[in-house]
Amino acid sequence: MLELHRLRTDKDAIATALAKRGWGSDRLVILDEIITIDDQRKALQTENDAYLAERNSLSKEIGQLFKSGKQEEAAAAKAKVETLKTKISETEAKLSESQSQLEAKLLDVPNAPHSSVPNGQSDEDNEVAKPWREDLPDLGAEALPHWELATKYNILDMKLGVKITGAGFPVFRGKGSRLQRALINFFLDEASAAGYEEIVPPLLVNESSARATGQLPDKDGQMYYVERDDLYLIPTAEVPVTNIYRDVIVKETDFPIKLTGYTQCFRREAGSYGADVKGLNRVHQFDKVEIVQFQHPDKSYETLDAMVAHVEGLLDKLELPYRILRLCGGDLSATSALTYDLEVYSAGQKRWLEVSSVSNFETYQANRLKLRFKDKDGKKRLAHTLNGSALALARIIAALLENNQTADGIKIPEVLQKYTGFAMID
């Protein structure tokens, strides 16, 4: 959620930034509406404070008047106090309504994109920040997509997942299961070596947690909801891990706070159909290791670069061809100020697959979380939050299977062999 004081003092700059998301004048009027509601809220607060001060003053006087024998004046003061109580009750109701309207409007406004975010309305307008440094692999006409390789070597069964649950719920088996487990352990070990504290969080969260990280109301339709318990299955470990610091005040010396977590993730992915979502390209349940950082505002973009470099390092060690995209305004999530996507090349499908998004949310999430720190002057300020996939397994497995296929089987990258216990799927 955008900071209200920033919107009041820097409205034109925010409007210019939101234009990168495709916001025209018809949508930008909400900024003026927010300021108007806030002005009304402030006026109501001033009015209510005056009523409260007058009531308190009269309440003190009433006792003295009774002691002085001034019964009529005391009675008149008591009557006025009762009138003030009614006015206070009415004003507080208006204040509550005004505050609710203000929050609802603020929740409708996405984060203001960073100045480096390219203009554009869709993923076709994303900027290649770092291209692949070599020629892309060409395995010839005989190369198979991962769903055919999975059937050939009996390591993944999508049809069995349909039988057990439904479309988009893969069943890994045999060496496929061990490859999945190997990747999880590899990613967690690399995150731990980089100074991240490992967290095992719940897979369900309450509404407050989902709202604090921006999944609600923006991605309500993409989350699975357990109505009886009023809980949501997590779409990413970002949600429970980030909420560890909801309503927390940290010390400036605590930064950077670095957390990592492995979870299964659940996304409805409504409206996803066609060849581009075949096999593991887009599923409803998948495994992912997430890295999360809480950082001082002055250092968050330096941290973002370091997090991108961490993910790059994983892809280098897996020997996968990748590129880095800087997302345009129209492709940014509502909560992000700047996002880099890392894509791996799928040799069997001859296309790029997104395997990681690394984002800086600046104060947008922290404002919802009420995550603050005390600076050296003792002033409370909002922290910056960042997170990234390190990495999402489904498409990584797809790329590993496709890029490493040979006539004799599928080669396992050397870095994973100590985790898998085998060098080849055959």
N, C-alpha and C positions, 0 to 999 in steps of 0.2 A: 504494500500500500504506500503510495506516495506520501511524503511528509507534508503536512498541511502548511507549515510555515514556509517550506520551499515553494509550494504552489502559489502562496500569496506573494512572495518576494521575487519569484523568478518565473511567473506565469508564461511570459512570451517565449522564453527559452524552452520551457516544457512543451508548449504548443508546437514549436518548431521541431522538437525531437519527436513528438507523437505523429507529426506529419510523415515521418519515415515509416510509420506503421500503416500509412494510408488514411490517417484521420484527416478529414476535411473540416471545413468550418461548421458543417451541420453537427458533427460529433464534438468538436472542441468547445461548443457552448457549455458543455458540462463543467468546464473549469470555472466559468463565471457563475454557474449555478451553485457550485461548491462554495465559492467565496461568499455569495449572497446568503446561503444557509448558515455559514459560519458567522457572518455579521449578525444575523438574527439570533443565533445561539449566544453570541457574546452579549448582545443587548439584553436578552432574557436573563443571562447570568448576572449582569450588573443590576438589573431590576430585582432579581431574587435576593441578591446579596444585601441590597438596601432594605428590603422587607425583613430579612433575618436580623440585620443590625437594629432596626427599629423595634422589632419584637423583643429582642434580648434586652434592649435598653428599658423598654416599658415594663418587662417582667421584673427587672431589678427595682424599678420605681414603685411598683404596686405594694410591695412589702413595707416600704418606707411610708407610703401614704396611709396605709392601714394603721401603722404604729403612731402616726401623727394625728390620727383621728379624722382624716380626710376621706370619709367613706364614699362620698359621691364621686370625688376625683378618682379614687381607687377603682370604683365600679366602672367608670367611663374608660379608664385605662384597660381594665380587663376585657371590656367589650371590644375595644380597639385591637387588643391582642388576638381575640377570636377572629376578628375580620382579617387581620394579617395572616393568621394561620390558614384561612381559606385562600387568600391570595397566594401564599407560599405554595400551598398544595397545587393550585391551578398552574402556577408558573413552573413548578418542578415537573409537572406532567408535560407542559409544552417543551421544557428543556429536554426531557427524555425523548420526546418525539423528534425534536430537532436534531439531537445527537444521532438517533437511529437513521434519519434521512441523510445526515452528513456521512455516516459510515457507509451506507448503501451506495451513495454516489461515489465515494472514494474507491470502493471495491470494484466499481465499474471501469475505473481508469487503470490501464496497464502501466508498466514501468516506462520511464522515459529512456529511449535508447541512447547509448553512449555515442559520442561524436564520431567515432570510427565506424559505426554501423553503416553499411551501404544502403542506399535507397533501393527499393524494390518491393514487389507485392507477393512473390512466391519463391519456392526453392530454385526456380530457374534463374533468379536474380542474385543468388548467393555468390560470394566472391571467393575464388580459389586463393587462399592466403599462402598456401604452401603446396605446390604440385608434387607428384611422385617424381623422385630424382632419377629414375631409370626407365627403361622400356617396360611396358606392361607385359605380363606373361601371356603367351599364346600357346595353348596346349593342343591346337588343331581342332578339326571337325569332330574328332572322336571324344573330346572332353565331355564329361557328364555333369549335369547339375547335381547339387548335393542330395536332393530327394531320391534320385536314381542311385547314387552311390550308397545312400543309407540303406536302401532295399537290397542292393547287391551284396553288401557286407553284413546285413542284419544288425545294424547298430542304432537304428531309429525307425519308429513305426508311427506314422501319422494316422493311419487308419485305425489302429488299436486305440489311439487317443480319442478318436471320434466315437468308438464303441463305448469306452469307459465314461467319457465326459461330453465331448462334442468337438467340433472343428476348432483348431488352434491350440490344442493341448497335446503336445508331443510326448511320446513314450520313448525314452532312451533305454538301451539294453546292451549288455555285454561290454565290449570295448567302447561303445558310444557313451555308456554311463561312466566308465572310468576316465574317458577323455574329459567329460564334463567336470567330474570331481577334480581332475588334475588341473584344469584351468582355474577353478575356484581357489584351490590352494596356492597356485602360482600367483594369481592376482593379489590374494591376501598377504602372501609372504613379501611381495614387492611393495605393497602399501605399508606394511609394518617396517620394512627396511628404510622406507622414506619418512618414517617418524609418525605415521598415523596410528592412533589407538584403535584397536579392533573392538567393534560393538556387535552384539547379537540382539537385535531389536525385535519387538513384536511384529507380526505380519498383518495385524489389524490395528486401526487407529480410530479415535473418536473424531467427531466433527470439528472440535476445536483445533486438533492437530492438522487435519486436512485443510482447514481454513488458514491456519497460520503460515503454511508454506505455499499457499496460493492454488492448491488443487481445487478448492472450493472458493467461489462458485464457478471458476473458469472451466474446470475439467470434470464437472459433476457427471456428465454422461459417459465419461470414459472409465469411471471407477465402478467396481463391483460393490454393491451395498447389501449389508446383512440387516434387513429391516427389523427383525425381532429384537436384535441387540443394539441397533442404531450405531453400527460400526462399519468401517470401510476397509476392504482389502487393499493393501498398499500397492500403488503403481510403481514405486521405486523406494529404495531404502532411504532416499533423501528425506522422506516425510517423517518417519519415526526418529531418525538420527538427528535431524535438525531440531526437532521438537524437544530434544534433551535440554536445550538451552532456552526454551520458552519461559518467559517471565523471570529471567535471570539477569543479574547485574554482575559482570566479570571485571577483573582488574585489567588495566592496560597492559600490565606485564604478563598477563596470561596468553596474549597473542604470540604466534598463531595457535589456534586450537584446531587440531587435525584429527578427524575421526574417519574410520572406514567401516563398512559393514557389508556382509554378504546376505542377501535375501532372495527368495523367490518373489517375483513381481507379477501383478495381475492387471491386465488392461483389457477393456471390452473391445477397443479398436472398432467401434461401430462404423459401418459403411466401408470396411476394407474388403475388397473383392478383386479378383482378376489374377493374371499371371504374376504380377509384381509381389503378391503376398503368398505365393506358393511355398510349400515346405516350411523352412524356418525363417523366411523373410519377414513374416509378421505373424506373431502368435499371441495368444491370450495369457499364457503363463510362461515365464522364462526366468532364468537365473542371472543375477547381476551383482557385481561388486561395485560399490559406490564410494567415492571419496568426497568428504565434506570439510570445508574450512570456515572458521570464523576469524575475521581479520580486522586490523585497524584500517579505517578508510583510506589512510595515506598509502597503504601498502597492498591494497586488494588487487590492483591490476598487475603488479609484479607477481603476486601470488597466482593470478589467473594464468600467466605465462608459464609459471613453474608447474601448474597442474596439467596444462596442455603437454608440456615436455614430458611429464611422467607417463601420460597415456601414449605418447609417441614412443617412449622407451619400451613399453610393453609390446607394441606392434613391431618394433625393430627386432626384439628378442624372439618374437613368434615368426619372424621372417616373412611378414605379410606386406604387400604393397599397399600404401595408404596415401591419402591426401588430406589436407586440412582446409575446411571452408569457414569463412566468416559469414554468419547468417545476416541476410538483409532484414530491414525493419519489418517487412510483411511476413517473414518466416520465424521471427522471434516468438518465444513463449511470452505470455502476458507478464510474467514475473521477471524476465531477464533484461538486463541492461546491455549485455554483450555476450554472445554465444559463439563458440567454435565447435563445429562438427568435425569428427574424424571419420573418414570413410575408408573401407578396405575394398580392394578390387576383387570381384568374384570371377575367376577365370572360367568356370563352368557356365555362368550366365552372361558373361561379358558385360558386367555392369558394376557400378559402385554401390556398396551397402553401408549405410550409417551404422557405426558400432559404438559411438560415444558422442555425447554432448557435454561440453565443459562451459559453465556459465558463471558470470558475476552478476549477482542480484543487487549489488550495492546495499542500500538501506531498505529496499522494498519488502523483503521478507522480514528483516529484523524489526521493522515498524509493526508488522502484524504479530510477530513473536514477542514484542516488547523486550528484545535482547539488547541490553545497553552495557556500556562500560564507563568507568570513571577515568577521565583523562588526568594529566599531571596537575591540572588546576582544580581537580575535584568535581568538575562538571560532568553530568551524565550525558552520554552521546550514544547514538545508535551505531552498532557494529555493522560491518559488511559481511554478507554470507556468500559462499561460493560452493558449487558442487560439480561433480563430473562422473561419468560412467568409466570404470576402470577395471573391468569392461563388462559390456552386455554379452552374454554367452551365445545366444541363439545364432546371431549372424556371424560371430567369430568362428563358431563351429562350422557353419556353412562355408565360410571362406577357407578355413583350414582343410576341409574335405576336398573342396574343388581345386584349390591351388596346389595341393600336394598329391594329387592322384597320379599314379603311374600304372604301367602295365602289370606290375606285381602287387599293387595294393596302394594304400594311402600312407605316405611317410608322416611320421610324427616329428615336429620340430625338436631339435636337440634339447632345448631348454625345458621341454615338458617330459622328456623320457624318464627322468628320475621320479616324476610324479605318476606317470602312467604305468611304468614297469615294462613297457614294450615300445618298440621303435617303428612298428608297422601295423596297420590294420589290413589283414588279408583273409 
